[in-house]
Amino acid sequence: MNPSSRSLRLASRTEAISPFQVMELAKRARQRELQGHPVIHLSIGEPDFTAPAPVRAALERAVRAGHSQYTAANGTAELREAIARDYQQRHGLKIDASRIIITAGASGALTLACSALVDVGDEVLLTDPGYPCNRHFVAAFDGVPKGVPVDAGTRFQMTAELLESNWTQRTRGALLASPANPTGTSIPFDELGRIVAAIRARSGFCIIDEIYLGLSYDGPARSALELGDDLIICNSFSKYFHMTGWRLGWLVVPPGLVSTFEKLAQNLFICASSLAQHAALACFEPETLEIYEVRRLAFAQRRDFIVPALRTLGLDVPVMPDGAFYAWLDCSRFGHSDVLAARLLEQANVSLVPGHDFGMNEPHRWMRLSYATGIESLREAVSRIEACLGRPQDAGPSRLG
């Protein structure tokens, strides 16, 4: 037998990991662009802003200085200390820099967390809808992701009551996000406190993804680190800091787990990009933080335009997003979300994501729109969608079943 034709047996866990449909849809949209179609991308959660000039200049300096060798597995001391200072200045929290583990993006952070905490057969609670990769981080370590259906009544977020009613003898912990993808909603802080208390009472772990915390619009953002040092907190330089392709993130872990996470990082990743770490120090300079604040307000302006516009078209957004850059919209007036997404791409050259990427909770009626693009592109997208779908006679909120 020709070795190249031999079929290799794959690990069974690969069957539990489905394709990331957002990326598949983006490929289709790019193919249309190559064919000459002017596609407006409202699918991928990537800011149209890129790293500010001070960060790019810091990268150039790092290259010239030759800062391209391995760092410590948990990151450079300078970057960990800069993040700790930011928690103090932004949130009034005193976090020991030794608890911070620099990672290869939030994905690397959540991979480390699941590696450390999830055993074979352990059940981990997540929301449905939710970010699709989160369930796959759990499955990659032979855990069992358990999606808890959430709806507009809980702002598409976990509650203590839902957590308690879905916790079983097999449940080991929960992986939550606030603000969340795909809904852009946050867990009210008092409710988050009740969730954490319920998990503690069951001796479970609590991982909270705060990658969008800096992009909060309706009041001061509060980190779950306020609730105690036994939580595992994930964050990233991708969204608020606009460094998606730099692949840099971090974890804040309980003091007693630092050595375990460092050991795993040494073996699984060696270290995050040294050049990106040196450049990221510039993120915390005053002039750079001023740029980020201007950009945050621009995202808020986009939200305040796109949500009412979608509702006028009959694409109901039942809950106003308070963070991130997503609107979770009910498209049921216009048919199945998969069919509608294809129609909008083919007929209007507008790319949105159908709901089935984000869970099993009525995915046919939901779509995600990313408003991480400029306001003029959003205005043009609304015009194209209206031309494609028309405006219904009854454009009020649809009835949630």
BABA-700357 format. One record per residue (C-alpha): x, y, z; residue in one letter; residue number from 0. Coordinates in nm, 2 decimals. Each point is the difference from the previous one (the first is absolute). Example, Ala and Ser with C-alpha at 12.3 -4.5 7.8 and 13.67 -1.06 7.14 Angstrom:
BEGIN
      X      Y      Z nuti zami
   1.23  -0.45   0.78    a    0
   0.14   0.34  -0.07    s    1
***
This chain:
BEGIN
      X      Y      Z nuti zami
   0.00   0.00   0.00    m    0
   0.12   0.35  -0.08    n    1
   0.07   0.17   0.33    p    2
  -0.16   0.32  -0.12    s    3
  -0.33  -0.18  -0.05    s    4
  -0.02  -0.17   0.34    r    5
  -0.28   0.13   0.22    s    6
   0.12   0.09   0.35    l    7
  -0.22  -0.06   0.30    r    8
  -0.08   0.33   0.16    l    9
  -0.06   0.06   0.37    a   10
  -0.38  -0.02   0.08    s   11
   0.00   0.34   0.15    r   12
   0.04   0.15  -0.34    t   13
  -0.36  -0.11  -0.08    e   14
  -0.12   0.22   0.28    a   15
   0.15   0.31  -0.15    i   16
  -0.20   0.16  -0.29    s   17
   0.14   0.25  -0.25    p   18
   0.00   0.36   0.11    f   19
  -0.28   0.12  -0.23    q   20
   0.09   0.37   0.04    v   21
   0.33  -0.06  -0.17    m   22
  -0.16  -0.22  -0.27    e   23
  -0.25   0.28  -0.07    l   24
   0.28   0.25  -0.02    a   25
   0.17  -0.21  -0.26    k   26
  -0.31   0.00  -0.21    r   27
  -0.02   0.38   0.03    a   28
   0.36   0.04  -0.10    r   29
  -0.06  -0.22  -0.30    q   30
  -0.28   0.24  -0.11    r   31
   0.23   0.29   0.04    e   32
   0.26  -0.17  -0.22    l   33
  -0.28  -0.03  -0.26    q   34
  -0.04   0.38   0.01    g   35
  -0.30   0.03   0.24    h   36
   0.02   0.28   0.27    p   37
  -0.07  -0.20   0.31    v   38
  -0.06   0.17   0.33    i   39
   0.13  -0.22   0.28    h   40
  -0.22  -0.01   0.31    l   41
   0.10  -0.35   0.09    s   42
   0.34  -0.03   0.16    i   43
   0.05   0.15   0.34    g   44
   0.31   0.20  -0.09    e   45
   0.03   0.37   0.05    p   46
   0.06   0.21  -0.31    d   47
   0.23   0.20   0.22    f   48
   0.36  -0.14   0.01    t   49
   0.27   0.05   0.26    a   50
   0.06   0.37   0.06    p   51
   0.32   0.17  -0.11    a   52
   0.17  -0.01   0.34    p   53
  -0.04  -0.38   0.01    v   54
   0.13  -0.04  -0.35    r   55
   0.29   0.22   0.08    a   56
   0.07  -0.21   0.31    a   57
   0.01  -0.31  -0.22    l   58
   0.25   0.16  -0.23    e   59
   0.22   0.09   0.29    r   60
  -0.02  -0.36   0.13    a   61
   0.10  -0.14  -0.34    v   62
   0.30   0.24  -0.02    r   63
   0.10  -0.10   0.35    a   64
  -0.02  -0.37  -0.08    g   65
  -0.27  -0.09   0.25    h   66
  -0.08  -0.32  -0.18    s   67
   0.11  -0.27   0.23    q   68
  -0.20  -0.21   0.24    y   69
  -0.15   0.17   0.31    t   70
  -0.10  -0.17   0.32    a   71
  -0.29  -0.23  -0.06    a   72
  -0.23   0.23   0.21    n   73
   0.12   0.31  -0.19    g   74
   0.23   0.29   0.05    t   75
   0.00   0.15   0.35    a   76
  -0.05   0.34  -0.16    e   77
  -0.32  -0.09  -0.18    l   78
  -0.15  -0.18   0.30    r   79
   0.08   0.30   0.22    e   80
  -0.16   0.24  -0.26    a   81
  -0.32  -0.21   0.00    i   82
  -0.01  -0.01   0.38    a   83
   0.04   0.39   0.00    r   84
  -0.29   0.02  -0.25    d   85
  -0.23  -0.20   0.23    y   86
   0.09   0.24   0.28    q   87
  -0.05   0.32  -0.21    q   88
  -0.31  -0.12  -0.19    r   89
  -0.18  -0.21   0.26    h   90
   0.16   0.09   0.33    g   91
   0.12  -0.36   0.04    l   92
   0.33  -0.09   0.15    k   93
   0.11  -0.32  -0.19    i   94
   0.34  -0.16   0.06    d   95
   0.18  -0.01  -0.33    a   96
   0.12  -0.35   0.08    s   97
  -0.37  -0.12  -0.05    r   98
   0.01   0.12  -0.37    i   99
   0.08  -0.26  -0.27    i  100
   0.07   0.15  -0.34    i  101
  -0.14  -0.22  -0.28    t  102
  -0.03  -0.05  -0.37    a  103
  -0.33   0.19  -0.02    g  104
  -0.32  -0.07   0.19    a  105
  -0.02  -0.33  -0.18    s  106
   0.34  -0.10   0.15    g  107
  -0.13   0.12   0.34    a  108
  -0.31  -0.21  -0.01    l  109
   0.19  -0.30  -0.13    t  110
   0.23   0.02   0.30    l  111
  -0.29   0.04   0.24    a  112
  -0.19  -0.30  -0.14    c  113
   0.33  -0.20   0.01    s  114
   0.04   0.08   0.36    a  115
  -0.36  -0.05   0.12    l  116
  -0.19  -0.24  -0.22    v  117
   0.03  -0.38   0.04    d  118
  -0.14  -0.26  -0.23    v  119
  -0.38   0.00   0.02    g  120
  -0.02   0.32   0.21    d  121
  -0.31   0.21  -0.09    e  122
   0.06   0.37  -0.04    v  123
  -0.30   0.24  -0.02    l  124
  -0.01   0.27  -0.27    l  125
  -0.28   0.21  -0.15    t  126
  -0.18  -0.09  -0.32    d  127
   0.04   0.22  -0.20    p  128
   0.37   0.05   0.07    g  129
   0.34   0.04  -0.17    y  130
   0.04  -0.34  -0.19    p  131
   0.36  -0.05   0.08    c  132
  -0.06  -0.01   0.37    n  133
  -0.18  -0.33  -0.02    r  134
   0.28  -0.13  -0.21    h  135
   0.27   0.10   0.25    f  136
  -0.19  -0.22   0.25    v  137
  -0.04  -0.29  -0.25    a  138
   0.37   0.01  -0.09    a  139
   0.08  -0.13   0.35    f  140
  -0.28  -0.26  -0.02    d  141
  -0.23   0.21   0.22    g  142
  -0.37   0.03  -0.08    v  143
  -0.12   0.35  -0.08    p  144
  -0.36   0.04   0.12    k  145
  -0.18   0.29  -0.17    g  146
  -0.26   0.17   0.22    v  147
  -0.28   0.16  -0.21    p  148
  -0.03   0.37   0.07    v  149
  -0.24   0.26  -0.15    d  150
  -0.09   0.36   0.01    a  151
  -0.15  -0.04   0.35    g  152
   0.35  -0.04   0.14    t  153
   0.16   0.23  -0.26    r  154
   0.14  -0.32  -0.15    f  155
   0.22  -0.05   0.30    q  156
   0.04  -0.26   0.28    m  157
  -0.17   0.05   0.33    t  158
   0.05  -0.17   0.33    a  159
  -0.34  -0.17  -0.03    e  160
   0.09  -0.14  -0.34    l  161
   0.34  -0.11   0.12    l  162
  -0.15  -0.18   0.31    e  163
  -0.27  -0.17  -0.20    s  164
   0.25  -0.13  -0.26    n  165
   0.27  -0.11   0.24    w  166
   0.04  -0.38   0.03    t  167
   0.23  -0.24   0.17    q  168
   0.21   0.00  -0.31    r  169
   0.03   0.38  -0.01    t  170
   0.35   0.14   0.08    r  171
  -0.04   0.37  -0.07    g  172
  -0.11   0.27  -0.24    a  173
   0.15   0.20  -0.28    l  174
  -0.17   0.34  -0.04    l  175
   0.05   0.31  -0.19    a  176
  -0.09   0.36   0.09    s  177
  -0.05   0.19  -0.23    p  178
  -0.08  -0.30  -0.22    a  179
   0.03  -0.10  -0.36    n  180
  -0.24  -0.02  -0.19    p  181
  -0.25   0.21   0.19    t  182
   0.21   0.29   0.13    g  183
  -0.16  -0.03   0.34    t  184
   0.15   0.00   0.35    s  185
  -0.10  -0.18   0.32    i  186
  -0.13   0.25   0.25    p  187
   0.27   0.02   0.27    f  188
  -0.22  -0.09   0.29    d  189
  -0.12  -0.31  -0.20    e  190
   0.36  -0.09  -0.08    l  191
   0.07   0.01   0.38    g  192
  -0.29  -0.25   0.05    r  193
   0.13  -0.22  -0.27    i  194
   0.35  -0.01   0.15    v  195
  -0.14  -0.07   0.34    a  196
  -0.20  -0.29  -0.14    a  197
   0.30  -0.15  -0.17    i  198
   0.21   0.04   0.32    r  199
  -0.27  -0.18   0.20    a  200
   0.04  -0.30  -0.24    r  201
   0.39   0.01   0.01    s  202
   0.01   0.07  -0.37    g  203
   0.22   0.22  -0.22    f  204
  -0.11   0.32  -0.17    c  205
   0.17   0.13  -0.31    i  206
  -0.11   0.34  -0.12    i  207
   0.09   0.14  -0.34    d  208
   0.04   0.38   0.03    e  209
   0.14   0.05  -0.35    i  210
  -0.26   0.27  -0.08    y  211
   0.00   0.16   0.35    l  212
   0.17   0.31  -0.13    g  213
  -0.27   0.05  -0.26    l  214
  -0.28   0.07   0.24    s  215
  -0.24   0.28  -0.07    y  216
  -0.27   0.05   0.26    d  217
   0.19   0.07   0.32    g  218
   0.34  -0.09   0.16    p  219
   0.13  -0.34  -0.08    a  220
   0.06  -0.22   0.30    r  221
   0.23  -0.30  -0.01    s  222
  -0.10  -0.32   0.17    a  223
   0.33   0.01   0.18    l  224
  -0.19   0.22   0.25    e  225
  -0.17  -0.32   0.11    l  226
   0.31  -0.18   0.13    g  227
   0.33  -0.15  -0.09    d  228
  -0.13  -0.36  -0.06    d  229
  -0.13   0.09  -0.35    l  230
   0.18  -0.05  -0.33    i  231
  -0.03   0.31  -0.22    i  232
   0.08   0.02  -0.37    c  233
   0.08   0.31  -0.20    n  234
   0.17   0.09  -0.32    s  235
   0.17   0.27  -0.20    f  236
  -0.22  -0.08  -0.30    s  237
  -0.33   0.19   0.04    k  238
   0.04   0.31   0.22    y  239
   0.37   0.04  -0.09    f  240
  -0.07  -0.08  -0.37    h  241
   0.29  -0.25  -0.04    m  242
  -0.18  -0.30  -0.14    t  243
   0.28  -0.15  -0.21    g  244
   0.26   0.06   0.27    w  245
  -0.14  -0.30   0.19    r  246
   0.06   0.13   0.36    l  247
  -0.22  -0.05   0.30    g  248
   0.01  -0.07   0.37    w  249
  -0.14  -0.19   0.29    l  250
  -0.03   0.10   0.37    v  251
   0.01  -0.31   0.20    v  252
  -0.03  -0.09   0.37    p  253
   0.33   0.04   0.19    p  254
   0.02  -0.37   0.07    g  255
  -0.04  -0.10  -0.36    l  256
   0.28   0.22  -0.15    v  257
   0.26  -0.27  -0.01    s  258
  -0.24  -0.25  -0.16    t  259
  -0.10   0.25  -0.28    f  260
   0.37   0.09  -0.05    e  261
   0.09  -0.37  -0.04    k  262
  -0.27  -0.05  -0.25    l  263
   0.09   0.31  -0.19    a  264
   0.37  -0.11  -0.02    q  265
  -0.10  -0.33  -0.15    n  266
  -0.29   0.10  -0.23    l  267
   0.11   0.34  -0.13    f  268
   0.35   0.08   0.14    i  269
  -0.10   0.37  -0.01    c  270
  -0.21   0.26  -0.17    a  271
   0.16   0.21  -0.28    s  272
   0.29   0.19   0.16    s  273
  -0.03   0.29  -0.26    l  274
  -0.37   0.04   0.07    a  275
   0.06   0.00   0.37    q  276
   0.26   0.28  -0.03    h  277
  -0.23   0.20  -0.23    a  278
  -0.30  -0.04   0.23    a  279
   0.16   0.20   0.27    l  280
  -0.09   0.31  -0.21    a  281
  -0.37  -0.09   0.04    c  282
   0.01   0.14   0.35    f  283
   0.16   0.34  -0.08    e  284
  -0.23   0.30   0.06    p  285
  -0.01   0.11  -0.36    e  286
  -0.09  -0.36  -0.12    t  287
  -0.27  -0.03   0.26    l  288
  -0.15   0.32  -0.12    e  289
  -0.02  -0.15  -0.35    i  290
  -0.17  -0.31   0.13    y  291
  -0.26   0.21   0.18    e  292
  -0.08   0.19  -0.32    v  293
  -0.04  -0.33  -0.18    r  294
  -0.23  -0.14   0.27    r  295
  -0.23   0.30  -0.04    l  296
   0.00  -0.06  -0.37    a  297
  -0.12  -0.36   0.06    f  298
  -0.27   0.13   0.22    a  299
  -0.11   0.24  -0.27    q  300
  -0.02  -0.29  -0.25    r  301
  -0.21  -0.20   0.24    r  302
  -0.24   0.29   0.05    d  303
  -0.04   0.02  -0.38    f  304
  -0.02  -0.36  -0.10    i  305
  -0.24  -0.14   0.26    v  306
  -0.29   0.24  -0.06    p  307
   0.06  -0.04  -0.38    a  308
  -0.02  -0.38   0.02    l  309
  -0.32   0.03   0.20    r  310
  -0.15   0.23  -0.26    t  311
   0.07  -0.26  -0.26    l  312
  -0.18  -0.27   0.20    g  313
   0.32  -0.17   0.11    l  314
  -0.08   0.02   0.37    d  315
   0.28   0.04   0.26    v  316
  -0.19  -0.09   0.31    p  317
   0.28   0.10   0.24    v  318
   0.21   0.31  -0.05    m  319
   0.37  -0.11   0.02    p  320
   0.19   0.18   0.27    d  321
   0.35  -0.11  -0.11    g  322
   0.22  -0.16  -0.27    a  323
  -0.11   0.08  -0.36    f  324
  -0.28  -0.25  -0.08    y  325
  -0.37   0.01  -0.05    a  326
  -0.20  -0.32   0.05    w  327
  -0.30   0.04  -0.23    l  328
  -0.31  -0.20  -0.05    d  329
  -0.05  -0.06  -0.38    c  330
  -0.30  -0.23   0.03    s  331
  -0.22   0.23  -0.20    r  332
   0.22  -0.06  -0.31    f  333
   0.05  -0.38   0.04    g  334
   0.28  -0.24   0.11    h  335
   0.32   0.18   0.10    s  336
   0.22  -0.22  -0.22    d  337
  -0.21   0.08  -0.31    v  338
  -0.02   0.36   0.09    l  339
   0.38   0.03   0.05    a  340
   0.06  -0.15  -0.34    a  341
  -0.26   0.23  -0.16    r  342
   0.15   0.31   0.15    l  343
   0.35  -0.10  -0.11    l  344
  -0.11  -0.09  -0.36    e  345
  -0.25   0.27  -0.06    q  346
   0.11   0.29   0.22    a  347
   0.37  -0.07   0.05    n  348
  -0.04   0.03   0.37    v  349
   0.16  -0.27   0.22    s  350
  -0.17  -0.10   0.33    l  351
   0.03  -0.32   0.20    v  352
  -0.30  -0.24   0.05    p  353
  -0.08  -0.12   0.35    g  354
   0.10  -0.37  -0.03    h  355
   0.37   0.09   0.06    d  356
  -0.08   0.11   0.35    f  357
  -0.20  -0.29   0.14    g  358
  -0.32  -0.21  -0.02    m  359
  -0.25   0.25   0.16    n  360
  -0.23   0.08  -0.30    e  361
   0.30   0.09  -0.23    p  362
  -0.24   0.02  -0.30    h  363
  -0.15   0.33   0.12    r  364
   0.32   0.18   0.11    w  365
   0.28   0.18  -0.18    m  366
   0.31   0.18   0.13    r  367
   0.10   0.34  -0.14    l  368
   0.34   0.14   0.08    s  369
   0.01   0.38   0.00    y  370
   0.38   0.01   0.01    a  371
   0.01   0.20  -0.32    t  372
  -0.04   0.36  -0.08    g  373
  -0.33   0.19   0.03    i  374
  -0.02   0.07  -0.38    e  375
   0.04  -0.37  -0.08    s  376
  -0.28  -0.07   0.26    l  377
  -0.23   0.26  -0.17    r  378
   0.07  -0.16  -0.34    e  379
  -0.06  -0.35   0.14    a  380
  -0.34   0.11   0.14    v  381
  -0.09   0.15  -0.34    s  382
   0.09  -0.32  -0.18    r  383
  -0.18  -0.22   0.25    i  384
  -0.32   0.21  -0.04    e  385
   0.02  -0.02  -0.37    a  386
   0.04  -0.38   0.02    c  387
  -0.26  -0.07   0.26    l  388
  -0.24   0.29  -0.01    g  389
  -0.14   0.16   0.31    r  390
  -0.29  -0.20   0.16    p  391
  -0.34   0.15   0.07    q  392
   0.04  -0.09   0.37    d  393
   0.36   0.10   0.09    a  394
  -0.06  -0.02   0.37    g  395
   0.18  -0.26   0.22    p  396
  -0.08  -0.36  -0.09    s  397
  -0.16  -0.23   0.25    r  398
   0.26  -0.21   0.17    l  399
  -0.12  -0.36   0.01    g  400
***
